[in-house]
Amino acid sequence: MPILKTNAVPLYFTNVSNTSRIVTWLTAHYGKLSTIIQGDLRKNSLFRGQYDLFSTSELVFYDRTEKGLHIAKECSMLHARPVFRTDWKACAAAGYISALFAKTTLRHGHEPGRLDFFEEMLSLAETYGHCAPFLVWFDLQFAEFMGHHLQLDDSNRKRGAYRFAADHGGLVEPGYASQHRIPATPIAPEAVALLKAWQLAPTPKSVMATPCNPAHLTQIERVLEKFVSWQFDLPPHVRKKAVETLRAA
C-alpha cells in the first residue's frame, strides 16, 4: 500500500471499538477521507494529542482508496487553535463551519484551496466567532466560495417589503413570487442593506463594528437558514442551534 502525507483537519470521528477510532478529515490534497486509527484510545497511543476537532495536523496514512477506509500511520499537530477549548461560543461557530464543510466536501475529490479556506474561517472564528453576525458573514463568504453568490439586486422591487426566496438564491419581486407561488420570506430594506454591505466586507472586523437592529439580524438569520438548507442540503437545526448558542447570555 502506498503511503501518503497531507495536512488535514478532522471533521468528525467515531469510536469503532474500545481501542480504535475512525476519523474523517478534510485534507489539502485528497478532499474528504476517512482513516482508521488503530489503538487510538489507548493511554499510550502515539496519536494522543496529535489531532483534534478544529485543529490542523500533518497526517500520514496508508492509501486504500479502492476499499474506502485508509489506515492512519502517524500524525503530528501543526496548529491546535486552543481558543475553541475555552470559548464555548466560538466553539459553536467552529462546529457550524465544520458541519457545513463536512456536508459539502467531496469524498476523495481534490478541490484546490478548500482546506486553506476552511483553515482561514476557523482562524477568524477564534477571534470573531463568539458574535452572531460572524456566522452571517461566514455564510456569505462560503456561498461565494461555492459559486452561490446571493442575488441581492433590488432594482425591480416595487412598493412593499422585499422577498427572499432560497430556491432562487436571493431576492425576488413580490408580485412575481405571488404569481408563481414561490415560497419567499419578507425581509426589511434595512436588513437587505446589511446583507449587501456584509457581502462585500473582506473580513468580519467591519461587520462586528456595524450597528445592527436585533430584529433585522433575526430576519437575516431566518433567510440564511433557509438558503443554507436549500443550497447545501444542511439540516436547518444545525445553523439554528449555533445561532441560539451565540445569542445565549
Salt bridges, closest charged atoms under 4 A:
ASP40 OD2 - ARG21 NH1 3.69
ASP52 OD2 - ARG85 NE 3.64
ASP63 OD1 - HIS70 ND1 3.43
GLU74 OE1 - LYS73 NZ 3.16
GLU111 OE2 - ARG114 NE 3.57
GLU119 OE2 - ARG81 NH2 3.60
ASP139 OD2 - ARG239 NE 2.51
GLU144 OE1 - HIS149 ND1 2.40
ASP154 OD1 - LYS196 NZ 3.00
ASP167 OD1 - HIS168 ND1 3.13
GLU190 OE1 - HIS216 NE2 3.83
GLU221 OE1 - ARG239 NH1 2.33
GLU225 OE2 - LYS240 NZ 3.83
ASP233 OD2 - LYS103 NZ 3.78
GLU244 OE1 - LYS241 NZ 3.62
